[in-house]
Amino acid sequence: VGRRACMSQAIGGIFIDCDPPLRQYLLHLNAEAKVPFVVDKLASSDRQLFINASQREFVDRKISELYDKYGKDPRDAAEGQKK
């Protein structure tokens, strides 16, 4: 009597595995976004995020803008430095 059932809600999301600088960039965007898109930062990793699937296009667009600004995928430049 007087108890309410607690229901969990599932959120559709996308798992992102990226380099730490891109992860920080996405967390920065998330903090400034009108509609936050990061569901979980996955604290056990500095390379992973779980984002809301409904915000995928926004995130894809922002990553593309970042890559366009620097002329290429920053990961390509990092690989070239290792050689």
Secondary structure as UniProt FT lines:
FT   STRAND          13..17
FT   HELIX           20..32
FT   STRAND          38..40
FT   TURN            43..44
FT   STRAND          48..52
FT   HELIX           53..55
FT   HELIX           56..69
FT   TURN            70..71
FT   HELIX           74..82
//
